[in-house]
């Protein structure tokens, strides 16, 4: 059966930085091809991509992942019914969330306040909203739907939700009208596997195309109030970093995305429109986003060197094999030129030998060292890339001009 797959390949060089660190503060790494590589986890880049959606999509198209779901839904309940108290709204929210997802919400333990006795007693008397036992991912439409259901059964929410048809309505609300980020990255509900959402997007861990050794920066800070005869630093420390040319890869199953999204926010739009908007946001968001670990320290605001996007009707294809043998910096040159040449050769070889030809290929290139990749596909700008991929996907979905 024919499918619609969007493959995104990115070469991106970052200067000294620590985009994604482990529990010791060290930049993450992995062994590939027998050497240590710089690594940025898929979770870090998914988070960066989701953050980018905030400037690309309407809030109504997005979800929120939080334990404070009762507090969020309670706010919507009070917007719709201003006379409802916060405490009542939280209990109404608890009831519909538990009915819709199967999760059991509870009031968290109160943190010990570092305050005076009187303020501590006042804080102790202040009620807290219940929280879910794990991060819960709900779209704006789902939160509003559950709020409206809670208001409908407000007079006796317990009895209201004991009715099988009302409990089923809560379940249906939680399992329809998914936001773009839920449709793309999926959702796991530990207590309600039947409302889990399988992710339409797959994101690989970014790997450097070459071997990397982490370095350590020893720094000091001077006390501004030191007198002239007071020498030495006010504080000292170290921060680890590396620099790397990364190969990044993501694959998007457009058909699964369409199933996850359904009608989308606009009930009058054709089916292809929400899919096109989601695909365009994902392409731009993934390509242009950047994890912000230690960004104030290193200001690693570098755009990609090269982007290759392929539209396929078979299966996703990751070309990381081009870098199984690490690139080596030559005298007077870095890694981008070799990486571009290796990637261009790998694409041609794999597609020819394994019959993995793409329906269309677009490339966005910056700098003379990426010239070899111009042979791979149609040269475009990032804006043209996003529009072209969106149009191609919409056409395959049967509309969405």
SVG drawing of the C-alpha trace seen along z (x, -y; Angstrom):
<svg xmlns="http://www.w3.org/2000/svg" viewBox="-27 -49 74 52">
<polyline fill="none" stroke="black" stroke-width="0.4" points="0.0,0.0 1.3,-3.4 2.3,-5.7 3.4,-9.3 6.7,-9.7 8.7,-12.9 12.4,-12.4 14.4,-15.3 18.2,-15.2 20.2,-18.1 23.9,-18.8 24.5,-21.4 27.7,-22.7 27.7,-24.0 30.6,-25.9 31.8,-25.1 28.5,-24.3 26.7,-21.9 23.3,-21.5 22.3,-18.4 24.0,-17.2 23.8,-14.1 23.4,-14.0 27.0,-15.0 26.8,-18.1 28.8,-16.4 27.7,-16.8 26.0,-13.5 27.9,-11.2 27.7,-7.8 30.1,-5.4 29.4,-4.9 31.8,-3.5 34.2,-2.6 34.7,-6.2 33.1,-8.6 30.7,-11.0 28.9,-14.1 25.2,-13.2 22.0,-15.3 19.1,-13.1 16.0,-12.9 14.0,-14.1 16.0,-17.3 15.3,-18.1 11.6,-17.1 11.3,-19.5 13.0,-22.3 10.7,-21.6 7.6,-21.7 8.8,-25.0 9.2,-26.3 5.5,-25.5 4.6,-28.3 5.5,-30.9 4.3,-28.8 0.8,-27.6 -2.3,-29.0 -2.5,-28.0 -5.8,-26.2 -3.8,-23.8 -1.4,-22.8 -1.5,-20.8 0.0,-21.1 1.9,-18.3 1.6,-18.7 0.7,-17.1 -1.3,-20.2 -4.2,-19.2 -6.9,-19.7 -5.7,-23.3 -5.7,-24.0 -9.2,-22.5 -10.4,-24.3 -9.4,-27.6 -11.4,-26.9 -14.4,-25.8 -14.3,-29.1 -14.0,-31.0 -17.2,-29.3 -18.9,-29.5 -17.4,-32.5 -19.5,-31.7 -17.6,-28.4 -15.0,-28.5 -11.5,-27.3 -11.9,-24.4 -15.1,-23.3 -13.6,-23.6 -10.7,-21.4 -13.0,-18.7 -15.1,-18.9 -11.8,-18.7 -10.6,-15.8 -13.8,-13.8 -13.9,-14.3 -10.1,-13.7 -10.3,-10.5 -13.4,-9.4 -11.7,-10.3 -8.2,-9.0 -8.4,-6.4 -5.7,-8.3 -6.2,-8.9 -5.5,-12.5 -4.5,-13.4 -3.4,-16.4 0.4,-16.6 2.3,-16.8 2.8,-20.4 6.3,-21.6 7.7,-22.8 7.5,-26.6 10.5,-28.7 8.4,-31.4 7.3,-32.8 5.0,-30.8 1.9,-32.9 2.5,-32.8 3.3,-29.1 0.0,-28.4 -1.8,-30.5 -0.1,-28.6 -1.0,-25.3 -4.7,-26.2 -4.6,-27.1 -6.1,-24.3 -4.0,-22.8 -5.4,-21.5 -5.0,-17.7 -2.4,-16.6 -2.0,-13.6 0.6,-11.0 2.5,-11.6 2.7,-14.2 -0.6,-14.2 -0.8,-15.5 -4.1,-17.0 -5.0,-19.4 -6.7,-22.7 -9.8,-21.2 -9.8,-18.2 -9.4,-20.4 -12.3,-22.6 -14.5,-19.6 -13.8,-18.1 -14.6,-21.5 -17.9,-21.7 -18.8,-18.1 -17.9,-18.9 -20.2,-22.0 -23.0,-19.9 -22.8,-17.5 -21.9,-20.0 -25.0,-19.5 -24.0,-15.9 -20.7,-15.1 -20.3,-11.8 -23.7,-10.5 -23.4,-12.1 -20.3,-10.2 -21.6,-7.0 -23.9,-6.9 -22.2,-4.8 -22.9,-7.1 -21.4,-10.1 -18.3,-8.3 -17.9,-7.2 -18.4,-10.8 -15.5,-11.8 -13.4,-9.0 -14.3,-10.1 -13.4,-13.7 -10.0,-12.7 -9.4,-10.6 -10.4,-13.0 -9.5,-16.5 -5.8,-15.8 -3.5,-18.8 -0.6,-19.0 2.0,-18.2 0.1,-15.2 -0.5,-13.9 3.2,-14.3 4.9,-13.1 2.3,-10.8 0.9,-10.3 1.1,-7.6 -1.5,-7.4 -0.4,-4.8 -3.9,-4.1 -5.7,-4.3 -3.8,-2.5 -6.8,-2.6 -6.4,-6.4 -2.7,-6.3 -1.6,-8.0 1.1,-6.5 3.5,-9.2 3.5,-10.1 7.1,-11.6 10.3,-9.7 13.4,-11.7 16.9,-10.2 19.6,-11.1 21.8,-13.7 25.4,-12.4 28.6,-14.2 30.0,-13.0 33.4,-12.9 35.1,-11.8 34.8,-14.2 36.6,-14.7 34.9,-16.8 36.8,-19.8 36.5,-21.6 36.3,-25.4 37.7,-26.6 36.1,-29.9 36.2,-32.5 33.9,-35.3 35.0,-38.4 33.1,-39.9 32.1,-43.4 32.4,-44.7 35.9,-43.6 38.3,-46.3 41.5,-46.9 43.6,-44.8 41.1,-41.8 42.5,-39.4 41.1,-36.2 37.8,-35.1 34.4,-35.3 33.6,-31.9 35.3,-29.3 33.9,-26.4 34.2,-24.3 31.8,-23.6 32.3,-20.9 31.7,-21.4 32.5,-20.3 32.0,-21.5 30.6,-19.3 29.2,-18.9 26.0,-17.0 23.9,-14.8 20.2,-15.1 17.4,-13.0 13.6,-12.8 10.9,-10.8 7.2,-11.8 4.4,-9.3 1.9,-11.6 -0.9,-9.0 -0.6,-8.4 -0.5,-12.1 -3.8,-12.5 -5.4,-9.7 -4.2,-11.3 -5.4,-14.8 -8.8,-13.9 -10.7,-17.0 -8.5,-19.4 -9.6,-22.7 -11.6,-24.1 -14.6,-21.9 -15.2,-23.6 -11.7,-22.9 -11.0,-19.9 -9.1,-17.0 -5.9,-18.0 -5.6,-21.4 -4.8,-20.4 -2.3,-17.9 -0.6,-20.5 -0.3,-22.9 1.1,-20.3 3.7,-19.1 4.8,-22.6 5.2,-23.4 7.1,-20.2 9.5,-20.8 10.2,-24.4 10.3,-23.7 12.6,-20.7 15.0,-22.4 15.2,-25.8 15.0,-24.8 17.9,-24.4 18.2,-22.9 19.0,-25.7 21.3,-23.8 23.9,-26.3 22.9,-28.7 23.6,-31.8 27.1,-30.5 27.9,-29.6 25.4,-31.4 25.4,-28.6 22.9,-30.2 24.0,-28.5 21.5,-27.6 22.0,-24.4 24.7,-24.1 22.5,-21.8 18.9,-20.5 17.7,-17.6 14.0,-16.7 12.6,-13.7 9.0,-12.8 8.6,-9.0 5.8,-6.5 7.6,-3.5 9.5,-3.6 11.7,-6.1 15.5,-6.0 18.1,-7.2 21.5,-8.0 23.6,-8.0 25.7,-5.2 27.5,-7.8 29.3,-8.7 30.0,-5.2 33.6,-6.0 34.2,-9.3 35.2,-12.3 38.7,-13.7 39.5,-17.4 42.0,-18.2 44.5,-21.0 42.7,-24.3 39.2,-22.7 36.6,-21.4 34.1,-18.6 31.2,-20.2 32.6,-19.6 33.4,-15.9 30.1,-15.4 28.2,-16.9 30.1,-14.8 29.6,-11.6 25.9,-12.3 25.4,-13.0 27.2,-9.7 25.3,-7.7 21.9,-9.0 22.8,-8.1 24.1,-4.7 21.3,-3.6 18.5,-4.9 20.1,-3.2 21.1,0.2 18.0,0.7 15.4,-1.0 14.6,-3.6 14.1,-6.5 12.1,-9.4 9.1,-11.1 10.7,-14.5 13.8,-16.0 14.5,-19.5 17.7,-20.9 18.6,-24.1 22.3,-24.9 24.5,-27.5 28.2,-28.0 30.5,-26.7 31.3,-23.5 27.8,-22.1 28.0,-22.4 28.0,-18.6 24.5,-18.3 23.1,-20.6 23.1,-17.5 20.7,-15.7 17.5,-17.6 15.9,-20.9 17.6,-23.9 15.2,-26.1 15.2,-28.5 13.8,-27.4 10.5,-29.2 10.2,-27.6 11.0,-24.2 8.2,-24.5 5.7,-25.6 6.7,-22.9 6.6,-20.1 3.2,-21.3 1.8,-21.5 3.0,-18.1 1.6,-16.5 -1.8,-18.3 -2.0,-17.0 -1.4,-13.5 -4.1,-13.9 -6.5,-15.1 -6.8,-18.9 -5.7,-21.7 -4.6,-24.5"/>
</svg>
